[in-house]
Amino acid sequence: MKEISVPAVVTVPEQSNSTDLLERQAKDPANRALFAVLDDSGNWRDIRATEFRADVIALAKGLIASGVNPGERVGIMSRTRYEWTLVDFAIWYAGAVSVPIYETSAASQVAWNLADSGAVAAFGEADSHLATIRQAVQAESLDAVKQFWKMSDDGLDELRQAGREIADEEVEKRRSAAGLRDVATLIYTSGTTGRPKGAEITHGNFVELSDNALGVLSEAVATEGAQTIMFLPLAHVFGRFIAILNVAGGSRTAHTPDIKNLLSDFQSFKPTYILAVPRVFEKVYNSAVLKAESEGKGKIFGKAAETAIEYSKALQQGKVPFLLKLKHGLFDKLVYSKLRAAMGGQLQYAVSGGGPLGQRLGNFFYGIGITVLEGYGLTETTAPVTVNRPDLIKIGTVGRPLPGNAVKIAEDGEILAKGVSVMRGYFHRDDLSAEAFVDGWFRTGDIGQLDEDGFLSITGRKKEIIVTAGGKNVAPAQLEDQIRADALVSQCVVIGEGRPFIAALVTLDEEALPQWASHHGLDQGISVQDAAQSQVVLDAIQKVIDRANSSVSHAEAIKSFRIVPTDFTETSGHLTPSLKIKRAQVLKDFDGVVEEIYSAPKPA
């Protein structure tokens, strides 16, 4: 199949916008709890639709009183917290446009987002964020940015006070003015190369996509009692879209800004679904493996994992053999139930995006009773274009298009997208917008294929395809994702452009290393530098690479690797805020290691 189009299941009136999703919930007699926040005693306190709306309006009045005009841009720089969405909706109720900024951004990055968007004001979560914003404004003489507000503590009270004289009618006039084709937010692509571009995400993108997604995903995200805990950055389109989808569907959302508290928050909040990137699923699986090994139960866990995968595959084929059912029941008591309990005990669904999950992990989680709904999209497509649905799932793919969207495979294998999820264009960059579309289709830059049922599979990024000296085209992601899934590995970069063979740079997971070392006869306190030279570690990584190599041809296989003693992180400049590898930067910073690989005797 080369093209698939799925018609919309919901038609949204042209003169509506994202605020109508909240209006709908506030008018519903059920007055659902849309949010939950931790109170001073550590209990979750519900915030119902009407309470949330009242505070949104109070803040919107403050923005209006402070001189923010319709259509003007306002920055938000904060970790994941309740106030992020509160402020986002307040900006919309004031008729303005929000500009998310990653809370880890340096002053120069903040300056670019504020300057390029022409922002007139900005919210910062804490004093440190406000200091970075002010530094950016001062360094680049951004005179247009006149107002700064703090989101934590009682910082928002200043806005609430400022707007006390503004009439409800003024807010309503501002709130209802925008239509589906108007810009709701400018989301800057974190970009592995070049300056970030502001993707113009419209109210239509959010509303039409939310309502159509609910048409097929409501079983997972909008049933009675559905609730999730948000821990991904809300500055990223994936977390942001789900936050809006939750308001549209009336599910209950909690937030945790610190991933270190994730397991305890899971225990107390008991989510029924979560959204995560593949690295989170890898960490959950690898932590379980290491814990089992440290307790001398490694073999039991290994058998339980294989049984879960086998069971998942049998379920999808529609026939589970009797003995497999018995084995699965035994391991459910011994292993799977404990894993589900660690995640709160009520988790049924997990929405995965931001990168390929891999069949093994997808089958493992499905086999232990958690359905992973893997999807695909980009900033420019308001996150999901395709997703596996509770009633239509094919593990190892990223699903079929959501209603209102279409996917097409170009002659060179590039995935093209069209529909309610696709952005309007790039802010003030008509040249880049023209390049990004061909005959009305958005060029994703990803390579993939559609199967006979219209399920999409991703091969890799078009610009990341490696062409070796022998002319072989290699998609690095296919190897990297498998290698990165191992407990010992943090990052992997496959190299070989214009070279005689494929090689890899690997970094070790510092958190997992002590336990792994102890279990494999090494000193638990071994440093990453010493581990990188250890024959035991080198042999283990070689086994991981051999496993990955078995899935590709000989010409595509990794023939040599080096362990780099420092990890690739956002802080080191080698990852984007959405945790994608900056390949050019890695190759530049480790060119000595790369040259050493290719100047050594050619491997067999």
N, C-alpha and C positions, 0 to 999 in steps of 0.2 A: 504493500500500500504506500502511495506517495503523498496522499492528502486526506485529512479528515476534518469535517466541520460538524460541531454539535450545536443545534439551535438553542437559543435562550429558552428557559422555562418560565421566566418572569419578565414582564415588561414594566419598566419604571418610568413614571411621568418625567418629561424633560425638565420641568421647572421644579426639581427637587435636588437635595444635596445631602451630604453626610450627616448634617444635624437632624435630618428627618428620621434617621435611624434611632436617635435618642428620643425624639419627640414621640415616636411610635411606642417605645417602651414606657415612657412617663404617662402616656394616656391609657395604657393597658391597665385594667382594674387589678391585675395580678401584682403590679408594682414590684417586679422581680428584683432580687439582690443582684446587681450587676458587678459589684466589687466587694472584696473583703480586705480589711487592713488589720495589721496586728496592733492591739491596744497595749497600754503600759503594762498590763499583767500577762502579756504573751498570748492572749486569746484573739481569735479572728472576729472582728466586728463587721457586720454587713453594712453596705451602703446601697440603698435601694435607688431605683431609677429616678424617683421624684427628688430625693435628697441630692443625688449627683447633678441632676439638671439645675436645681436651685443654685448650687455652688458654681456651676459652669456659667450661669447667667450673671451671678454676682461678680465673677472675674471678668466676664465679657464687658460688663458695665465699666469696670476699672480700666480696661484697655481703651474703651471708647473715650472715657474721661481723660485718659493720658495722651490722647491725640493720635491713636492708631486708626488709620482710615481704611475703608474697604479696599481690598486688593493688595494692601501693603504686606510686606513679609516680616515675620517675627521668628527669631531663632529659639531653639530649645536644646540645651546642653545638659543632659542628666543621665544618671543610671536608670535602670528599669525600676519604676516605682509607680504607685497609684497616681501621683500628681502629674506624671507625664501625660497620661490620657486626659486628665482633668484640664490641664492647660491647653492641650491640643484642641479639645472641643470648645474651650473658651475662645480661642483664636478664631475658630470657624463661626461661632455665634456672634463675634464682633465683625464678621465679614472679611477677615484677613486670611493670610496664607501662612502655614507653618513651615519652618525650615529646620529639620532635625540635624543635630550635630553630635557625632560620637563623643561620649564623655571622656574618651582617652585621647582626643585630638590635641595636637600641639597648637600653640598660638598662631603659627603660620597657616595651619589648616583651617582653623576657626576663622581667621581673617579672610581666607579665600571664599568660604561659604557665605559669610556675611556680606562681603564686598560684591561678589558675583550676583547674589540674589537681591542686592539693594535693600537689605534688612534695615528696619527703623528702630528695632528694639530686640532684646534677647532675655530669655530666662536661663538661669544657671541653678543647678541643684543646690550646691553648697558654695561657701566662700571661695574655695579653690577654683571652682568652675567660673565664678564671676570674675575672679582675678585673671584667669586666662582670657576670658572674653574682653575684659578692659584692656589687657596687654595687647591683644590683637587689634582692637579699635584704635588704640593710641599709636601703635607701631605703623599702621597703614593709614592713619588720619581718616578714619571712617566716620566723618562728621554726621552722616545720616543716622547712625545708631545713637539714639539719644536716651533711651530708657533701659534700665537693667533691673530685673527682679529676681529675688531668691526664692526657690521652691521649697526648701526644707525649713524646719523649725516653724516659725510663724511668719515667714517671709511673704507669703501671699496675702496676709491680712492688710498690707499696705494697699494692694490693688482693690481688695473688697471695700475698704474705707473710701478709696478715691472715687468709686463708682456709685456711691449711695444716692446721688442726686439724678442719675441718669434714669429716664423713664423706661418701663418695660417695652413700650411701643417702639422705642428707638432700637432696642436689641432685636425685637421681632422683625423690624424692617431690614436690619443688617443680616440677620440669620437667614431669612427667606429669599434674599436677593440672588444668591448664586444658583446657577443651574448645573445640570449634569456635565456640560462641556467646559465649565469654568475650572481653573486650577485650584486644587485643595491644598497641595503641598509640593514643595520642591525637594526631592530626595537626591542628594549628591552621590553619584556612584563612587564607591571607595577606590575603584580603579587600580589595576596592577601596573598600569603604565599611564603617564601623562597626568594632566590636571583633571580633577573630578568634574563631571558634567552634571548639571541640574536637570534631572528627569521631571517633566511636568506631569504629575499625577493628578487627574481631575476628580471631581466629586463623582462623576459617572463611573470612573475606574473603581472607586471604593464601593459605591452603592450598588451598581449593576453586578459587579463581581460578587459582593457579599450576598445579595439576594439570590443570585443564581447558584452560588456555591451552597447556600443553605438548602436549596432544592434537592441536592444530592448528598450533602454531608450532615444533615440535621441529626441523623442517628448517632453520629460521633460527637457533635459539638453543640447541639441545641435541644437535646431531650430534657425532660424534667429532671432536675438534679445535676445536670452537666456542669462541671467546674474544672478550671485549669489554674495552674500556677505558672506565671510568666517569668522566665529568667533570661531569655534572649534579649539583646539590646533593642529597644523600641526605635532607635535611630535607623535600624535596618528594616527594610521593607517587609521581610517575612513576619517579624514580631509585630510590626505596626499593622499589617493587614489583619492578622488574627485578632489583635486587640479590637479593631473596628468590627470584624465579623462577630466577635463575642457580644458586642453591644447590639448588633443587628439581630442576633439569635437569642439574646436574653440569658446567656449563660453567665456564671459567676467567676470572676477573675481575681486572683491574688497575685502579688508580685514579690520576688525576692531579688534584690540587687546583687547579693553576694552568693555566688555558686557554691561557696564552702558550706553554706547553711542548707543546701538543697535537700539533702536526705532528711534532715530534721523537719524542714518545712513540708516535705512530702508526707511525713508521718503525721503531722498535726493538721494539715489541710485536706489530705486525702483526695488528690485530683482524680477525675474520671478520664481525662485526656491531657496530654502535654504536647508542646511543640518543641522540637529540638533539631540540632544539626547532627550529621552522622558521627561526629567526634564524641558527642555525649553518649550515644548508644555504644560506641566502641569502648568508652571509659567504663560504663556500667558492666559490660560483658567482661572486660579485662580485669576489673577489680574483683568480680566474682571468681574468675579463674585463679587469680593470685591468692585470694582469701581461702579458697578450697585447697590449694596446694600447701599453703602455710599450716592448714589444719590436718594435713595428711589425707585429704579427701579429693585430691586432684584427679585420680582415675574415675571415681564416682561421678564427679562433675563432667569429665570428658564424655563419659557414656551418656549422661543425662542430656548434654548439649547435642550429641549426635542423634539421640532419640527425638529430641524436640524438633530438630531439622527434618528428620525422616517423617515425623508425624505431620508437620506443616505441609510437606510435599504431598503426602497421602490425602490430607484434607482438601487440598486444592484439586486433586484428581478425583475427589468425590468418593473415595473408598479407603477406609482405614482397616488394615488387617487386624484380626482379633488379638493376636499376640502383641502387636505394636500398641494396641489400645491398653492392654494390661501393663506393659512396660511403662507407657506414658503415665498411667494412673499411679504407679509406684513412685516414679520420679517426681510426679506432681506433689506427692506428700513429702518426699525427702528434700527436693531442691526447688522446684518451680514456685511453690506456694511461698517459700521464704523470700525468693527474689521479688515476687509481687508485693509481699508484706513490706519489704524494704522501700518500695516505691509508694507506700501509703495503703496498699491493699484493695483499692477500688479502681486502679488504672486499667482501662479497657482499650484505649486508643492512644497512639502517638503519631503525630503528624511530623514527617521528616522532610527537610528541604535544605538548600544551601550547598548541596554536593551529593554525589551518589553514595547510597548506603551499602550496596552489595547484597547479593542473594543470600549468602550464608547468615549474615546478621538479621536480615529481614525474616528468614525462615526460623531462626532461633527464637526471636521475640514472638512471632506468630505461634510457634510451637509451645511456648510457656504461657500463652493466654493473653498476650498483648498484641493487638493488630496494629502494625506500623503502616500508616497511609503515606507512602512516599510520593512526593510531587516534584514539579519542576517549574522554574520561572526565574526571572531576573528583576532587578530594580525597575527596569523599563516595562515590565509586564505586571507591576503591582504584586509581585510574588507569583502566585500560581497560575500557570496556563493549563497545565495538566496535573491530575492527581489520581491516585488509586482511591476508590470509594469503598465503603464498608460492604456494599453489595456487588462490587465489580473490581476485583483485585487480582493483580498478577505480580507476584513478588519478583523483584529483579528488574521491573520496569518502573517508569514514573507515571504510569496511568494514561488515561484518555483525556482529551480536552474537557475542561469544565464547560457547562452550558454557556453559550454565547461566545465561544472561542473556536478557533480553527488552527490546525498545525499542518504544515506542508514541508516536504523534504526537497530541497533544491538539487539540481543536477550534481553539484559537488558534495552533497551530503549535509549541507548546512540546514539547521532547523529554522523555519520561518514561522512567525506567529501573527495572528490577526484576531481582533475581537474586543470584547468589553474590558479585557485586562490590559490592553496595550496603551501605553502613555500617549499624550498628545504630541510630544517632541521634546527637544532639549531647550532649556530656557536661554533665550537670546542667541541661540546657535542654529540658525536655519541651515547653515552649511552642513553641520553634523547630522541634523535631523534628516536632510535630504539623502545623505549617505546611508543612514540607518534603515531606510525603507526602500523596497523595490516593488513597484506595482501595488502599493498599499499594504504589503507584508513587511513586518519588522524582522530584520536580520539579527538573529540572536547571537551569532558568532560561535554557536555550539554545533557539533556534529552528532547526528543520531539517525535512528531509523524507526519506522512504524511497522508493527507486525500486522498480520491479516485481520486482527480484531481492533486495530486502531490504537494499540498501546505503544507508547513511545519509550525508546531506550536511548540513553545518552552514551556516546563514545568518548567525547572529550571536547576541548576548546579548539576551534579552527586554527586560531593563531598559535596554539601550543603544539600543534602537530610537528613532530621532529622528522626531518628528512636526513637520513644518514648519507655518508659519502657514497654508499652503494645504491642510493636512490630509494631506499625503503622508507615508507611513511609509517611512523609509530605514534600512537596516541598515549602520552605518558600517564594520563589519569588512570587508565585501566590497570597499570602496574602499581602506581603510587597508592591508590586506595586500598589495595590488598595488603601492601607492605605496612601502611600506616595503621591498619587494623590490629596489628600485633601489640601485645601488652608492653613490650620493651621499646617499641618505636614511637617517637613523637612525630617527626616529620620525614618526608622522603621527596627528593627531587630527582626525576629521571632526566638524564642529559644525553647528548649525542648528535646535536645539529651539525651536519657537515663532517662528522667524525666517522671513523671506520667501524665503530660498534657502539652499542647502548651501554650506559653506565648509570650509577646512582650515587647521590649524596644522602646519607641517612643521619638523623639525630636521635638521641636516646631520650626516653621519657624519665626525667629526673625524679618524679614522684614514685613511679613504679620500680625504679632501679634497685633501691635497698632491699625490698622484699624479694625481687627476682634474683638478686645476687645471693642472698641468704639461701634461697632454695636451690641454687645451682653451684653451691660450694665455694662461693666468693665471699669476701669480707662485706658485711652489710653496709659498712661505711665507705665503700669504694667510691672514688670521685668519678664524675663523668669522663674526665680526661683519661684516667687509668682504665676505666671500663672500655673506652674506645680502642685501647691497645690490647685488651685481654683476648686471648685466643678463644676462651669459652664464649665470650660475647660475640666475637667475629664469626665463630661457627654457628651460633644461634641465628644471627642475622642472615648468614648464608642460607640456612634452612628456610627462613622466611622468604628470601628472594627466590630460592629454588621452587617453592610452592607457587609464588606469583608467576614465575617463568613458565610453569606447566600450563598456564592458560593462554599463552601466546606462541607464535611461531619462533623457530630458532633465530631468525634474523631480528625479531623484535625483543628477544630475551636480554636481560641485564647480564653482561659478561664480567663486569667488575664493579666494585663499590668501595666507598670510603665512609667511615663514621666520622662525622664532623663533631668536635668536642663541645661546641656551643650550639644551643637550640635556635631554631628559626622562630622568632616571636614578633608580635606587633611592635614591642619596645625596641627590638634589635633592628627594625626596619625591613624585616623579611616577610611579614604577613600584613595583609590589609585588615581593617577593623572587622571585616566579616570572615577573617581567618583564611583567606585565599593566599597562596604563595605568590610573592613577587619574584618571578623567575629571573628576570634581568638583574635584579639587585643581588640575588643569591649567586648567580654566575659571576658577577662583578667582584663581590666580596670574597669569593672562594675560588678565584681564577687560578691561584697557585695549586690548589688541590686538584682542580680539573686538569690542569696541564700535567700534573704528576701522574694522573690516571692514564693519560694518553701517550705519555713519553715512556711509560713502563713497557716491558715486553708484552706483546699482544696476547691476551688470554685465549685459551682454546675455544 
